[in-house]
Amino acid sequence: MKKSDRIIFLFLLLFCFGTTTAYADIGAPMIFITLPMLIIGLIPIILAETFILMRVISVSFKCGIKISAIMNAVSTVIGIPITWGSLVLIQMITGGGSAYGLQTPLQKFLAVTWQAPWLIPYESDLYWMVPAASLVLLIPFFFASYLIESLILRRILKQIDKALVNRGVFIANLYSYSILFILAFFWLAASIGKGK
């Protein structure tokens, strides 16, 4: 079975699990919210990470922009959806596809952490749940991006020490995701401030 066939099979399996608990409202699959925002931020992230890679790994601007563009395009367009799909699968297998309510602080916490990949349709609370879930999803997305980008960069820059490459990618992603985290935090604060 080819890799692309396995990915398609995984997503079909994922949707089979999801349909067992589906209702008229399917909730909010967060990939449709987070991925467009990450794609919009791709150009500034590529530029910022280029300058970090230039300093840490000592590559030229031309080399840095090229490798940063490749790494970020692959991690954003392929890595993030695969990570999200894996998280949805874990959510569904572990019982996160059901509505447990939002009456207690623990239920609210679980609704935006455990159920962050595919939010349950609590329509009146999605105004704060979507930005909160986006914040939570930045954590696994960070680790997926770091893993994918370091693997790509180690293949491109074989002559440079692996530890130095990993350090450069880690610092670059830490910088990028810190900015994304701050933006998502302000989005959450503004959403809570406005209310519904």
C-alpha positions in Angstrom: 0.0 0.0 0.0 1.4 3.4 -1.1 1.9 6.1 1.5 -0.8 8.3 -0.1 -3.2 5.3 0.0 -2.5 4.8 3.7 -3.2 8.5 4.4 -6.5 8.3 2.6 -7.4 5.1 4.4 -6.5 6.8 7.8 -8.9 9.7 7.0 -11.7 7.4 5.9 -11.2 5.4 9.1 -11.2 8.6 11.0 -14.5 9.7 9.5 -16.0 6.2 10.2 -15.2 6.7 13.8 -16.7 10.2 13.8 -20.0 9.2 12.2 -20.9 6.9 15.0 -21.5 9.9 17.3 -22.5 12.4 14.6 -25.5 14.6 15.0 -27.1 17.3 12.9 -24.4 19.7 14.1 -21.0 18.2 13.5 -19.1 20.7 15.6 -16.0 22.5 14.5 -13.2 20.5 12.8 -10.4 22.8 13.8 -8.2 22.0 10.8 -10.5 24.3 8.8 -9.8 27.2 11.1 -6.1 26.6 12.0 -4.7 25.6 8.7 -5.8 28.7 6.7 -4.4 30.9 9.5 -1.1 29.0 9.4 -1.0 29.3 5.6 -1.6 33.1 5.8 1.3 33.4 8.3 3.6 31.3 6.1 5.4 34.3 4.5 6.3 36.1 7.7 7.2 32.8 9.4 9.5 31.9 6.5 11.3 35.2 6.7 11.7 35.2 10.4 13.0 31.6 10.4 15.4 32.4 7.6 17.1 35.1 9.8 17.2 32.7 12.7 18.7 29.9 10.6 21.3 32.4 9.2 22.4 33.2 12.7 22.4 29.8 14.2 23.5 27.6 11.3 25.5 30.3 9.4 23.8 29.9 6.1 23.4 32.6 3.4 20.2 34.5 3.0 19.5 32.7 -0.3 20.1 29.3 1.2 18.2 30.2 4.3 15.1 31.4 2.5 15.1 28.4 0.2 15.3 25.8 3.0 12.9 27.8 5.3 10.3 27.8 2.5 10.7 24.1 1.8 10.6 23.1 5.5 7.6 25.3 6.3 5.6 24.4 3.2 6.0 20.7 3.9 5.3 21.0 7.7 2.3 23.3 7.1 0.6 21.6 4.1 1.4 18.0 4.9 2.5 17.7 8.6 -0.2 19.8 10.2 -3.1 18.0 8.5 -1.5 14.6 9.4 -1.0 15.7 13.0 -4.6 17.0 13.2 -5.9 13.7 11.7 -4.0 11.7 14.2 -5.3 13.8 17.1 -8.9 13.5 15.8 -8.4 9.7 15.7 -7.1 9.6 19.3 -10.0 11.9 20.3 -12.6 9.6 18.8 -11.0 6.3 20.0 -10.7 7.6 23.6 -14.4 8.8 23.8 -13.8 12.5 22.9 -16.5 12.4 20.2 -19.3 12.8 22.7 -20.7 15.8 24.4 -20.1 15.9 28.2 -21.4 19.4 28.8 -19.7 22.6 30.0 -21.2 22.9 33.5 -17.9 22.6 35.4 -14.4 24.1 34.9 -13.1 20.5 34.3 -15.6 19.9 31.6 -14.7 23.3 29.9 -11.0 22.4 30.1 -11.6 19.0 28.6 -13.8 20.5 25.8 -10.9 22.6 24.6 -8.0 20.3 25.2 -9.1 16.6 24.8 -11.7 17.7 22.2 -9.6 20.5 20.6 -9.0 18.8 17.3 -12.8 18.5 16.6 -14.8 20.7 18.9 -18.2 19.5 20.0 -21.0 21.8 18.8 -21.7 23.8 21.9 -22.9 26.7 19.7 -23.3 29.3 22.4 -19.7 28.8 23.6 -17.8 28.4 20.4 -16.9 32.1 20.5 -14.3 31.3 23.2 -13.8 27.6 22.6 -12.4 28.0 19.0 -9.5 30.4 20.1 -8.8 28.3 23.2 -8.6 25.1 21.1 -6.4 26.9 18.6 -4.0 27.7 21.5 -4.0 24.1 22.6 -3.4 22.7 19.1 -0.3 24.9 18.7 1.5 22.6 21.1 1.3 19.4 19.1 1.7 21.4 15.9 4.9 22.9 17.2 6.4 19.4 17.9 5.2 18.1 14.6 6.7 21.1 12.7 10.0 20.7 14.6 10.3 17.0 13.9 9.4 17.4 10.2 11.5 20.4 9.6 14.6 19.1 11.4 14.4 15.9 9.3 14.1 17.9 6.1 17.0 20.2 7.0 19.3 17.4 8.1 18.8 15.9 4.6 19.4 19.2 2.8 22.4 20.2 5.0 24.2 16.9 5.4 27.6 18.6 5.9 26.4 20.5 9.0 26.4 19.0 12.4 23.1 17.3 13.2 22.9 18.8 16.7 23.4 22.3 15.3 20.7 21.8 12.7 18.3 20.5 15.3 19.1 23.5 17.5 18.5 26.0 14.6 15.2 24.4 13.7 14.1 24.3 17.4 14.9 28.0 18.0 13.2 29.0 14.7 10.1 27.1 15.5 10.1 28.3 19.1 10.2 31.9 17.8 7.5 31.3 15.2 5.1 29.4 17.5 5.6 31.9 20.3 4.3 34.6 18.0 1.4 32.4 16.9 0.7 31.6 20.6 0.6 35.3 21.5 -1.7 36.1 18.6 -4.0 33.2 19.6 -4.0 34.3 23.2 -5.0 37.9 22.2 -7.7 36.3 20.0 -9.0 34.3 23.0 -8.9 37.4 25.3 -10.7 39.5 22.8 -13.4 36.8 22.2 -14.0 36.5 26.0 -14.0 40.2 26.3 -16.7 40.6 23.6 -18.7 37.7 24.9 -21.0 36.1 22.4 
